Amino acid sequence: MFKKIMASILIVFILFSFIFVPLFMVNGTTSGDFSIYSSDSVSLGLSKLRISIDEYKSQDQKSSYQIGTIMSNLLIMNTVGDSENTVFMKIGFSRNLTDRETSAIINFVNAGGKAVIADDTGYANSLSERYGVRYYGSILWDEGNLDPLYKDISFPIAHVRDPDISPTKDYQVVMNKPTGIAVDTNKNNIFVASVTSNDTFIDFNNNHRVDTKGDKAMSTPTIVRVNANSGGILYFISDPGMFTNAVYDTHDNTNFVLDMLHSLLPSGGRVIFDESGTSGDRFIYPVAKSIGIVGGIASMDMKKTESYSLIIFFIALVVAVAYLVSEKEIWIHKFNLHTFRGVKKIPSKEYVKRLYSATKMKIGLKAMLSIEEVNELPAEKLVSYVDDEDLKAFLTSPDATLKKNDIINILEKIKAMKK
């Protein structure tokens, strides 16, 4: 009983340490920034993007997309199959990519995969710089391409021209506080699809206002395409905000995104969104983190801290279960009278019933009979298996009222019975 209590306490401790504590320590919000499941138009929800892709049908009715998500660990990209028919979309960054995450995306592209990377922070540079592209990470204001609807230099119009998407269209895409992009002009596999006007200022001193002393007036790319040698394609976009619910259905934003996807997957395929960087719901995050750890195991590439934590968790759980669920032994191999302790605490008639059952169990051990077989024996047959006269009398009169001393006497004689 003591072991069961200790095991139960251990299991409660494990659940509290690995599930409930993380649940209330996560500093997430419920805004769902850059989440395809958030319908919020005030924050940075992407539900309109998801719905438009999910409902998309090409003009020839032969192309459609299946949407998938990565909840917590980008290393899963190492295991994505059918890369040539898959587009990976990473909209918005909340932290720098790790070296392993960068390698996972590069491996995917090297296998013929396509990727759309939208960032305005510079966190994506560990990936983009491998292809000759660098995000400035500071907001830009384009006074030469004002949107007549917003009339705000933070929401400029990007004129996107890409023959791979459409040989004739000039997409007017509304951006939402973008940054700029620098490209390596020595690389001939980079195509600049959109640039700002010459009246553009980039907030290099990050004082959030146009400052001719600290900011630089320049024309800068905002959307570039990289054709990898492996056949993979990457679009680097300097504004995740253009995908959000606030502006996605204005001007040509929706048409540009869907046409871009169609150019990448003309016969249809999968579109996988990375949701691991979204703030999401604070109650969903621990579950997503657990899924990410499982994904790390599947990819055989985990951080040491995650590995050690997981090992400790499983060892503790195995120990707890081992104590709680002890091995069930066949009753004929073992007889234990510990359950008959506490004469003072158990009513006399109930104790007599237990003694009667214990005697029959001891007879079963002696005669090599199962408990069912013993129960079917008549009283005269039962007494033939015992030598003690008191036990014989007890077996023939199991409903008799016994005093405390008689009960103790019967108990001792049951213990003394030979197998």
C-alpha positions as CSV (number, residue, x, y, z in Angstrom):
1,M,0.0,0.0,0.0
2,F,2.9,2.3,0.9
3,K,4.5,1.7,-2.5
4,K,1.2,2.5,-4.3
5,I,0.9,5.8,-2.4
6,M,4.5,6.8,-3.2
7,A,4.0,5.8,-6.8
8,S,0.9,7.9,-7.1
9,I,2.6,10.9,-5.6
10,L,5.5,10.4,-8.1
11,I,3.1,10.3,-11.0
12,V,1.4,13.5,-9.8
13,F,4.8,15.2,-9.4
14,I,5.7,14.1,-13.0
15,L,2.5,15.5,-14.5
16,F,2.8,18.7,-12.5
17,S,6.5,19.2,-13.5
18,F,6.2,18.4,-17.2
19,I,2.7,19.5,-18.0
20,F,1.0,21.9,-15.6
21,V,4.0,24.0,-14.7
22,P,4.9,24.7,-18.4
23,L,1.2,25.4,-19.0
24,F,1.2,28.3,-16.6
25,M,4.8,29.5,-17.2
26,V,4.4,30.0,-21.0
27,N,4.5,33.7,-21.8
28,G,2.3,33.3,-24.9
29,T,-0.7,35.4,-25.8
30,T,-4.0,34.7,-27.4
31,S,-3.5,37.0,-30.3
32,G,-2.2,34.3,-32.7
33,D,0.3,36.6,-34.5
34,F,1.1,35.1,-37.9
35,S,-1.1,32.1,-37.3
36,I,-3.2,30.7,-40.2
37,Y,-5.8,29.8,-37.6
38,S,-6.2,33.4,-36.3
39,S,-9.1,35.3,-37.7
40,D,-8.1,38.5,-35.9
41,S,-7.8,41.5,-38.2
42,V,-6.4,43.8,-35.5
43,S,-3.4,41.6,-34.8
44,L,-1.5,39.6,-37.4
45,G,-3.8,36.7,-38.1
46,L,-3.5,34.8,-41.4
47,S,-6.9,33.0,-41.6
48,K,-7.8,34.7,-44.9
49,L,-4.6,33.4,-46.4
50,R,-5.4,29.9,-45.3
51,I,-9.0,30.0,-46.5
52,S,-8.0,31.4,-50.0
53,I,-5.4,28.6,-50.5
54,D,-7.8,25.9,-49.2
55,E,-10.5,27.0,-51.6
56,Y,-8.2,27.7,-54.5
57,K,-8.9,26.0,-57.9
58,S,-6.9,26.9,-60.9
59,Q,-8.6,28.0,-64.1
60,D,-8.2,24.6,-65.6
61,Q,-9.6,23.0,-62.5
62,K,-6.5,20.7,-62.2
63,S,-4.6,22.4,-59.4
64,S,-5.5,22.5,-55.7
65,Y,-3.6,22.4,-52.5
66,Q,-3.5,20.5,-49.3
67,I,-2.6,22.5,-46.3
68,G,-0.3,21.2,-43.6
69,T,1.3,22.8,-40.5
70,I,4.5,22.4,-38.4
71,M,3.5,23.0,-34.9
72,S,6.8,23.2,-32.9
73,N,9.9,21.9,-34.5
74,L,11.3,22.9,-37.9
75,L,13.6,19.9,-37.9
76,I,10.7,17.9,-39.2
77,M,11.5,19.5,-42.5
78,N,14.3,16.9,-42.7
79,T,11.6,14.2,-43.1
80,V,9.3,15.9,-45.5
81,G,8.8,13.6,-48.6
82,D,7.7,14.6,-52.1
83,S,9.6,17.9,-51.8
84,E,9.2,18.8,-55.4
85,N,5.4,19.0,-54.9
86,T,5.6,20.9,-51.6
87,V,5.8,24.6,-50.8
88,F,7.1,25.6,-47.3
89,M,5.8,28.9,-46.0
90,K,7.4,30.7,-43.1
91,I,5.4,33.9,-42.5
92,G,6.9,36.0,-39.7
93,F,9.7,35.3,-37.3
94,S,9.9,35.6,-33.6
95,R,13.5,34.5,-33.2
96,N,16.6,33.6,-35.1
97,L,16.7,30.3,-36.9
98,T,19.1,27.9,-35.4
99,D,21.8,26.3,-37.5
100,R,19.9,23.0,-37.5
101,E,16.7,24.6,-38.6
102,T,18.5,26.5,-41.3
103,S,20.1,23.2,-42.5
104,A,16.7,21.5,-42.5
105,I,15.2,24.1,-44.8
106,I,18.2,24.0,-47.1
107,N,18.0,20.2,-47.3
108,F,14.4,20.6,-48.3
109,V,15.2,23.0,-51.0
110,N,18.1,20.9,-52.2
111,A,15.6,18.1,-52.7
112,G,13.6,20.3,-55.1
113,G,11.3,21.9,-52.5
114,K,9.9,25.4,-52.8
115,A,9.9,28.0,-50.0
116,V,8.3,31.4,-49.3
117,I,10.1,33.2,-46.5
118,A,8.5,36.5,-45.3
119,D,10.5,38.4,-42.6
120,D,10.9,42.0,-41.5
121,T,13.1,41.5,-38.5
122,G,16.3,40.0,-39.9
123,Y,15.9,36.8,-38.0
124,A,15.7,34.9,-41.3
125,N,19.2,36.1,-42.4
126,S,20.9,32.8,-41.3
127,L,18.9,31.2,-44.1
128,S,18.7,34.0,-46.7
129,E,22.4,34.9,-46.6
130,R,23.2,31.4,-47.7
131,Y,21.5,32.4,-51.0
132,G,22.9,36.0,-51.3
133,V,19.9,37.7,-49.7
134,R,19.9,39.8,-46.5
135,Y,17.1,41.5,-44.7
136,Y,17.8,44.9,-43.2
137,G,15.4,44.4,-40.3
138,S,14.5,48.1,-40.0
139,I,11.2,49.5,-41.2
140,L,11.1,51.4,-44.5
141,W,8.9,54.3,-45.6
142,D,8.2,54.7,-49.3
143,E,6.9,58.2,-50.1
144,G,6.9,57.5,-53.9
145,N,4.4,54.6,-53.8
146,L,1.7,55.8,-51.5
147,D,-1.5,53.7,-51.4
148,P,-4.4,56.0,-52.2
149,L,-6.5,54.0,-49.7
150,Y,-4.3,54.1,-46.7
151,K,-2.2,57.2,-47.6
152,D,0.4,56.1,-45.2
153,I,4.1,55.8,-46.0
154,S,4.2,52.7,-43.7
155,F,1.7,50.9,-46.1
156,P,3.4,51.4,-49.5
157,I,2.3,49.8,-52.8
158,A,4.8,47.2,-54.1
159,H,4.8,46.8,-57.9
160,V,5.6,43.1,-58.4
161,R,6.7,41.9,-61.9
162,D,7.9,38.3,-62.2
163,P,7.7,36.5,-65.5
164,D,7.8,33.1,-63.8
165,I,4.5,34.1,-62.1
166,S,2.9,36.0,-65.0
167,P,4.6,37.4,-68.2
168,T,2.2,40.3,-68.3
169,K,0.8,41.2,-64.9
170,D,2.0,44.1,-62.8
171,Y,0.7,43.2,-59.3
172,Q,0.0,46.1,-57.0
173,V,0.6,44.6,-53.5
174,V,-0.1,46.5,-50.3
175,M,2.7,46.1,-47.8
176,N,2.3,46.5,-44.1
177,K,5.4,48.1,-42.5
178,P,8.0,46.2,-44.6
179,T,11.8,46.3,-44.4
180,G,14.3,46.3,-47.2
181,I,16.4,43.6,-48.8
182,A,20.0,43.6,-50.0
183,V,21.0,41.2,-52.7
184,D,24.4,39.9,-53.9
185,T,24.7,41.3,-57.4
186,N,27.4,38.8,-58.3
187,K,24.8,35.9,-58.2
188,N,23.0,35.4,-61.4
189,N,20.3,33.2,-59.9
190,I,18.6,36.0,-58.0
191,F,15.7,37.8,-59.7
192,V,14.4,41.0,-58.1
193,A,10.6,41.0,-58.5
194,S,9.8,44.3,-56.7
195,V,11.7,47.4,-55.7
196,T,10.7,50.6,-53.9
197,S,10.9,54.1,-55.3
198,N,13.9,56.3,-54.9
199,D,11.9,58.3,-52.2
200,T,12.3,55.5,-49.7
201,F,13.8,55.9,-46.3
202,I,15.0,52.9,-44.1
203,D,15.0,53.5,-40.4
204,F,18.5,52.3,-39.8
205,N,18.7,54.2,-36.4
206,N,15.4,52.7,-35.3
207,N,14.0,55.9,-33.9
208,H,10.6,55.2,-35.7
209,R,10.6,58.4,-37.7
210,V,12.1,59.7,-40.9
211,D,15.4,61.2,-40.0
212,T,17.6,62.3,-42.9
213,K,20.7,62.1,-40.7
214,G,20.3,58.5,-39.6
215,D,18.1,57.1,-42.3
216,K,19.2,56.5,-45.8
217,A,17.2,57.4,-48.9
218,M,17.4,54.6,-51.4
219,S,15.5,52.2,-53.7
220,T,15.5,48.7,-52.2
221,P,14.2,45.3,-53.3
222,T,11.3,44.0,-51.3
223,I,10.5,40.7,-53.1
224,V,13.2,38.5,-54.7
225,R,13.2,35.0,-56.2
226,V,16.2,32.6,-55.9
227,N,16.4,29.7,-58.3
228,A,18.6,27.1,-56.4
229,N,20.9,24.9,-58.4
230,S,19.0,21.8,-57.2
231,G,15.8,22.9,-58.9
232,G,14.3,24.3,-55.6
233,I,12.9,27.8,-55.6
234,L,12.8,30.4,-52.8
235,Y,10.9,33.6,-52.5
236,F,12.3,36.1,-50.0
237,I,9.7,38.7,-49.1
238,S,10.5,41.6,-46.8
239,D,7.0,41.9,-45.3
240,P,5.0,39.2,-43.5
241,G,2.4,41.9,-42.9
242,M,1.2,41.7,-46.6
243,F,-0.3,38.2,-45.8
244,T,-2.3,39.3,-42.8
245,N,-6.0,39.7,-42.6
246,A,-5.8,43.5,-42.4
247,V,-4.6,43.9,-46.0
248,Y,-4.7,40.4,-47.6
249,D,-7.9,41.0,-49.5
250,T,-7.0,44.5,-50.7
251,H,-5.5,45.4,-54.1
252,D,-3.7,42.4,-55.7
253,N,-2.4,40.8,-52.6
254,T,-4.6,37.6,-52.8
255,N,-4.1,37.2,-56.6
256,F,-0.3,37.6,-56.3
257,V,0.0,35.0,-53.5
258,L,-2.2,32.5,-55.3
259,D,-0.5,33.0,-58.7
260,M,2.9,32.7,-57.0
261,L,1.8,29.3,-55.5
262,H,0.4,28.2,-58.9
263,S,3.8,29.0,-60.5
264,L,5.6,27.0,-57.9
265,L,3.1,24.1,-58.0
266,P,1.3,24.2,-61.4
267,S,-0.1,20.7,-60.8
268,G,-1.1,21.3,-57.2
269,G,0.5,19.8,-54.1
270,R,1.1,20.6,-50.4
271,V,1.5,23.9,-48.7
272,I,3.1,23.5,-45.3
273,F,3.0,26.4,-42.9
274,D,5.3,26.8,-40.0
275,E,3.3,27.6,-36.9
276,S,6.1,27.1,-34.4
277,G,7.0,30.8,-34.3
278,T,3.4,32.0,-33.7
279,S,2.5,33.3,-30.3
280,G,-0.7,31.2,-30.4
281,D,-2.7,30.3,-27.4
282,R,-0.9,29.9,-24.1
283,F,-2.8,26.7,-23.3
284,I,-2.0,25.1,-26.7
285,Y,1.7,25.9,-26.7
286,P,2.8,23.2,-24.2
287,V,1.0,20.6,-26.4
288,A,2.7,22.0,-29.4
289,K,6.1,21.9,-27.6
290,S,5.5,18.3,-26.8
291,I,4.8,17.6,-30.4
292,G,8.0,19.4,-31.3
293,I,10.0,17.2,-28.9
294,V,8.5,14.1,-30.6
295,G,9.4,15.5,-33.9
296,G,12.9,16.0,-32.6
297,I,13.1,12.4,-31.7
298,A,11.8,11.4,-35.1
299,S,14.5,13.5,-36.8
300,M,17.2,12.2,-34.4
301,D,18.3,15.7,-33.9
302,M,17.5,17.2,-30.4
303,K,19.1,19.7,-28.1
304,K,20.9,18.1,-25.2
305,T,18.6,19.8,-22.7
306,E,15.6,18.4,-24.4
307,S,17.1,15.0,-24.6
308,Y,18.1,14.9,-20.9
309,S,14.7,16.2,-19.9
310,L,12.9,13.6,-21.9
311,I,15.1,10.8,-20.5
312,I,14.4,11.9,-16.9
313,F,10.7,12.0,-17.7
314,F,10.5,8.5,-19.1
315,I,12.7,7.0,-16.3
316,A,10.6,8.6,-13.6
317,L,7.4,7.4,-15.3
318,V,8.7,3.8,-15.7
319,V,9.6,3.7,-12.0
320,A,6.3,5.1,-11.0
321,V,4.3,2.6,-13.1
322,A,6.5,-0.3,-12.0
323,Y,5.6,0.5,-8.4
324,L,2.0,1.2,-9.0
325,V,1.3,-1.8,-11.3
326,S,3.1,-4.7,-9.7
327,E,3.3,-7.9,-11.6
328,K,0.2,-10.1,-11.1
329,E,1.2,-13.5,-9.8
330,I,-0.8,-16.6,-10.0
331,W,-2.4,-17.2,-6.6
332,I,-1.3,-20.8,-6.5
333,H,2.3,-19.8,-6.2
334,K,2.0,-17.5,-3.3
335,F,-0.2,-17.3,-0.2
336,N,-0.2,-14.1,1.9
337,L,-2.2,-13.5,5.0
338,H,-1.2,-9.8,5.4
339,T,-4.7,-8.8,4.3
340,F,-6.1,-10.5,7.4
341,R,-4.5,-8.1,9.8
342,G,-6.4,-5.8,12.0
343,V,-8.9,-8.0,13.9
344,K,-10.0,-5.1,16.0
345,K,-10.9,-3.0,13.0
346,I,-12.9,-5.6,11.0
347,P,-16.3,-6.8,12.2
348,S,-16.2,-10.4,13.6
349,K,-18.5,-11.9,10.9
350,E,-16.6,-10.3,8.1
351,Y,-13.3,-11.6,9.5
352,V,-14.7,-15.1,9.8
353,K,-15.6,-15.0,6.1
354,R,-12.1,-14.0,5.3
355,L,-10.6,-16.8,7.4
356,Y,-12.9,-19.3,5.6
357,S,-11.7,-18.0,2.2
358,A,-8.1,-18.1,3.4
359,T,-8.5,-21.7,4.5
360,K,-9.9,-22.7,1.2
361,M,-7.0,-21.0,-0.6
362,K,-4.5,-22.9,1.6
363,I,-6.3,-26.1,0.7
364,G,-6.0,-25.2,-3.0
365,L,-2.2,-24.8,-2.6
366,K,-2.0,-28.1,-0.9
367,A,-4.1,-30.0,-3.4
368,M,-2.9,-28.1,-6.4
369,L,-6.4,-27.0,-7.2
370,S,-7.6,-23.7,-8.6
371,I,-9.8,-21.5,-6.4
372,E,-12.8,-22.4,-8.6
373,E,-12.2,-26.1,-8.1
374,V,-11.9,-25.7,-4.4
375,N,-15.2,-23.7,-4.2
376,E,-17.0,-26.6,-5.9
377,L,-15.8,-29.1,-3.3
378,P,-18.4,-30.3,-0.7
379,A,-17.6,-29.7,3.0
380,E,-16.8,-33.3,3.7
381,K,-14.2,-33.2,0.9
382,L,-12.7,-30.0,2.1
383,V,-12.1,-31.4,5.6
384,S,-10.3,-34.4,4.2
385,Y,-7.5,-32.0,3.2
386,V,-6.8,-30.8,6.8
387,D,-5.6,-32.6,9.9
388,D,-6.4,-30.2,12.6
389,E,-9.7,-30.8,14.4
390,D,-10.4,-27.1,15.0
391,L,-10.0,-26.4,11.3
392,K,-12.3,-29.3,10.4
393,A,-14.9,-27.9,12.7
394,F,-14.5,-24.5,11.3
395,L,-14.9,-25.7,7.7
396,T,-18.1,-27.6,8.5
397,S,-19.6,-24.5,10.3
398,P,-18.4,-21.4,8.5
399,D,-21.3,-19.3,9.8
400,A,-20.6,-20.0,13.4
401,T,-20.0,-17.0,15.7
402,L,-16.4,-16.9,16.9
403,K,-14.8,-15.0,19.7
404,K,-11.7,-13.0,19.3
405,N,-9.5,-15.7,20.8
406,D,-11.1,-18.3,18.5
407,I,-10.4,-16.2,15.5
408,I,-6.7,-15.7,16.5
409,N,-6.4,-19.5,17.0
410,I,-7.9,-20.3,13.6
411,L,-5.6,-17.7,12.0
412,E,-2.5,-19.3,13.5
413,K,-3.6,-22.8,12.5
414,I,-4.1,-21.6,8.9
415,K,-0.6,-20.2,8.9
416,A,0.7,-23.5,10.2
417,M,-1.0,-25.5,7.4
418,K,1.5,-27.3,5.2
419,K,1.4,-26.9,1.4
